[in-house]
Amino acid sequence: MSTSNYQQLEHELVAVVGRQNVLSSPVDLAVYECDGETLDTARPDLVVLPGNTEEVSEVIKLANRYKVPVSPRGAGTGLSGGATTIMGGISLVLTRMKKILDIDPDNLTATVEVGVTNLAVSKATAKWGLYFAPDPSSQIASTIGGNIAENSGGPHTLKYGMTSQHVLGIKVVLPDGQVTTFGGKARENFGIDLLGVFVGSEGTLGVAVEATLKLTPLPKQIETMIAYFPSVEKGGQAVSDIVAHGVIPAAMEMIDKLTLNAVEDALKLGLQKDAGALLIVELDGQKAGIAVQKEIVVNCINKNGAMNISWAENPKERASIWKARKSAFGALGRIAPHAYVLDGVIPRSKLAETISAIAAISEKYKVMIANVYHAGDGNLHPAILFHRDNQEETLRVMKAARDILELCLKLGGTLSGEHGIGIEKLDEMSLAFSAVDLKCMSYVHDAFNPDGILNPGKVVPNLKSCGESGIRPLLRHQLSAAGTLN
Ligand SMILES: Cc1cc2nc3c(=O)[nH]c(=O)nc-3n(C[C@H](O)[C@H](O)[C@H](O)COP(=O)(O)OP(=O)(O)OC[C@H]3O[C@@H](n4cnc5c(N)ncnc54)[C@H](O)[C@@H]3O)c2cc1C
């Protein structure tokens, strides 16, 4: 679209949301050029921050009139480029919409605007002994809208499930600007499950504006343990053994030596730096049940050669253990300015084998890989550390990433446990799904979003996209066009 048309659009957007809520200067736009997947950058033409549902609807109607793509955005912590505006257009940022509209402790629900952070919901409901169970490690910043769009998980997904299991209803602005609701306070168990279709659709089917969330009672008792192992393989085997013995802890999280050392150097928590791996196991529920589970967990851990085990004796010690895990990605910034965080899933029983294979990939491409695992549910987050300005290194990073994803598929796993496909894993979708599956996905996409106005170029390969804007030249496209990726 021409500059004068964008100026006209900007003028009309200002009339809807106010001058201070439309950003267009290059410095402001640069802030929104990527999400947490920093390999791919593409600046929007305009950033718009609506304050309510009506404004979202009006912005989308204007975008349709001007044929300009719109990419919804929460806090921008996504790790697959989902909010990156690869066709330019409008970055629609929902973070001003952060009201908690209703807390209903009798029915265990909270209704919120989607720009509220995940943690703010649990803080607001704590006085009733309730919380929102999905707990992505980004929960201090990531929004409920982003959690819904990505179907986010977290350390406690092992026992409590993904976001989809904790959302009862959503109010949505569709790609033509109409407003509707899917689901509600009471479960709808009939008709086509539009709520189920929407959760995890990564901003391609509509913009969520409000959500009714299921709340969970806070557990009566929690026991949190930290164990050190000589190697990640030994820790991985302990995880498999615990589940094989019939214990499903609330969480089982592991970090490798590189990550452990980065965390300790950054935070000085007193972690044991000579260990090859740190495993966190959390048990929750009733006292009697926990006592039995504790015994099984300790046996499995000792059998696999743990160097040291300690249980948190109070909430402060528990918080310190979780700080070690939840600060892992941030701490890796001490080693390299960029981290490409993968999200493959493998069958839990193949954890030890996969860990060795990732080490071999790291060796093959001479890239540094730090490993953070939601070990209990086989969800791996190898973080490949690099400097984006070094194109030769970046190329090796991308090749290593592809090998890791292919490894996960070969071992009977999947491309993504919780970070979504975005633009990052588009090319691998055809390895994970048949042509028929992909066609079914594009039928669903086109039924909601026929002109591709909303978040074009995400999730499903070869989608129609809003015609007027040109694709931004992403580094991955340049490398693959040069034939260097194959
Ligand atoms: C340090 C760190 C740790 C992380 N740990 C975890 C983890 O443990 N588990 C996990 O699952 N993820 C994790 N993530 C990834 C990320 O935080 C989640 O995907 C999160 O849900 C994204 O929320 P957001 O508000 O930042 O969304 P954004 O990144 O802004 O957007 C993510 C996607 O959602 C879409 N979207 C956003 N809001 C809406 C809306 N209202 N309607 C429709 N679409 C929308 C966007 O278009 C985009 O496709 C982590 C990220 C970081 C940086």
The ligand as a Tripos MOL2 file, in Angstrom:
@<TRIPOS>MOLECULE
LIG
   53    58     1     0     0
SMALL
NO_CHARGES

@<TRIPOS>ATOM
      1 C1         11.5820  -16.9100   28.9590 C.3       1 LIG1
      2 C2         10.4060  -17.5650   28.2740 C.ar      1 LIG1
      3 C3          9.8510  -18.6950   28.8330 C.ar      1 LIG1
      4 C4          8.7530  -19.3090   28.2040 C.ar      1 LIG1
      5 N1          8.2020  -20.4230   28.7900 N.ar      1 LIG1
      6 C5          7.1150  -20.9830   28.2370 C.ar      1 LIG1
      7 C6          6.5100  -22.1300   28.8510 C.ar      1 LIG1
      8 O1          6.9410  -22.6210   29.8900 O.2       1 LIG1
      9 N2          5.4170  -22.6600   28.2430 N.ar      1 LIG1
     10 C7          4.9120  -22.1290   27.0820 C.ar      1 LIG1
     11 O2          3.9160  -22.6550   26.5860 O.2       1 LIG1
     12 N3          5.4630  -21.0590   26.4920 N.ar      1 LIG1
     13 C8          6.5400  -20.4650   27.0300 C.ar      1 LIG1
     14 N4          7.1130  -19.3800   26.4230 N.ar      1 LIG1
     15 C9          6.5410  -18.8610   25.1590 C.3       1 LIG1
     16 C10         5.5020  -17.7350   25.3330 C.3       1 LIG1
     17 O3          5.6980  -17.0500   26.5440 O.3       1 LIG1
     18 C11         4.0660  -18.2570   25.2460 C.3       1 LIG1
     19 O4          3.8180  -18.7400   23.9370 O.3       1 LIG1
     20 C12         3.0190  -17.2020   25.5950 C.3       1 LIG1
     21 O5          1.7490  -17.7910   25.6670 O.3       1 LIG1
     22 C13         2.9620  -16.0410   24.6170 C.3       1 LIG1
     23 O6          2.1630  -15.0250   25.1870 O.3       1 LIG1
     24 P1          2.3120  -13.5200   24.7080 P.3       1 LIG1
     25 O7          1.3040  -12.7090   25.4090 O.co2     1 LIG1
     26 O8          3.7150  -13.0730   24.8580 O.co2     1 LIG1
     27 O9          1.9270  -13.6750   23.1620 O.3       1 LIG1
     28 P2          2.6490  -13.1120   21.8780 P.3       1 LIG1
     29 O10         4.0420  -13.6110   21.7910 O.co2     1 LIG1
     30 O11         2.4580  -11.6540   21.7830 O.co2     1 LIG1
     31 O12         1.7810  -13.8220   20.7480 O.3       1 LIG1
     32 C14         1.8200  -15.2170   20.5980 C.3       1 LIG1
     33 C15         0.8160  -15.6520   19.5270 C.3       1 LIG1
     34 O13        -0.4910  -15.4040   20.0070 O.3       1 LIG1
     35 C16        -1.2140  -14.5610   19.1030 C.3       1 LIG1
     36 N5         -2.0440  -13.7240   19.9620 N.ar      1 LIG1
     37 C17        -1.6450  -12.9520   21.0100 C.ar      1 LIG1
     38 N6         -2.7260  -12.4040   21.5980 N.ar      1 LIG1
     39 C18        -3.8120  -12.8210   20.9100 C.ar      1 LIG1
     40 C19        -5.2100  -12.5890   21.0270 C.ar      1 LIG1
     41 N7         -5.7040  -11.8160   21.9760 N.pl3     1 LIG1
     42 N8         -6.0370  -13.1900   20.1280 N.ar      1 LIG1
     43 C20        -5.5480  -13.9840   19.1560 C.ar      1 LIG1
     44 N9         -4.2370  -14.2300   18.9990 N.ar      1 LIG1
     45 C21        -3.3810  -13.6690   19.8710 C.ar      1 LIG1
     46 C22        -0.1460  -13.8410   18.3080 C.3       1 LIG1
     47 O14        -0.6120  -13.4640   17.0200 O.3       1 LIG1
     48 C23         0.9270  -14.9090   18.2070 C.3       1 LIG1
     49 O15         0.6340  -15.7940   17.1690 O.3       1 LIG1
     50 C24         8.2180  -18.7640   27.0110 C.ar      1 LIG1
     51 C25         8.7940  -17.6100   26.4580 C.ar      1 LIG1
     52 C26         9.8740  -17.0260   27.0760 C.ar      1 LIG1
     53 C27        10.4590  -15.7780   26.4460 C.3       1 LIG1
@<TRIPOS>BOND
     1     1     2 1
     2     2     3 ar
     3     2    52 ar
     4     3     4 ar
     5     4     5 ar
     6     4    50 ar
     7     5     6 ar
     8     6     7 ar
     9     6    13 1
    10     7     8 2
    11     7     9 ar
    12     9    10 ar
    13    10    11 2
    14    10    12 ar
    15    12    13 ar
    16    13    14 ar
    17    14    15 1
    18    14    50 ar
    19    15    16 1
    20    16    17 1
    21    16    18 1
    22    18    19 1
    23    18    20 1
    24    20    21 1
    25    20    22 1
    26    22    23 1
    27    23    24 1
    28    24    25 2
    29    24    26 1
    30    24    27 1
    31    27    28 1
    32    28    29 2
    33    28    30 1
    34    28    31 1
    35    31    32 1
    36    32    33 1
    37    33    34 1
    38    33    48 1
    39    34    35 1
    40    35    36 1
    41    35    46 1
    42    36    37 ar
    43    36    45 ar
    44    37    38 ar
    45    38    39 ar
    46    39    40 ar
    47    39    45 ar
    48    40    41 1
    49    40    42 ar
    50    42    43 ar
    51    43    44 ar
    52    44    45 ar
    53    46    47 1
    54    46    48 1
    55    48    49 1
    56    50    51 ar
    57    51    52 ar
    58    52    53 1
@<TRIPOS>SUBSTRUCTURE
     1 LIG1         1 GROUP 0 **** ****
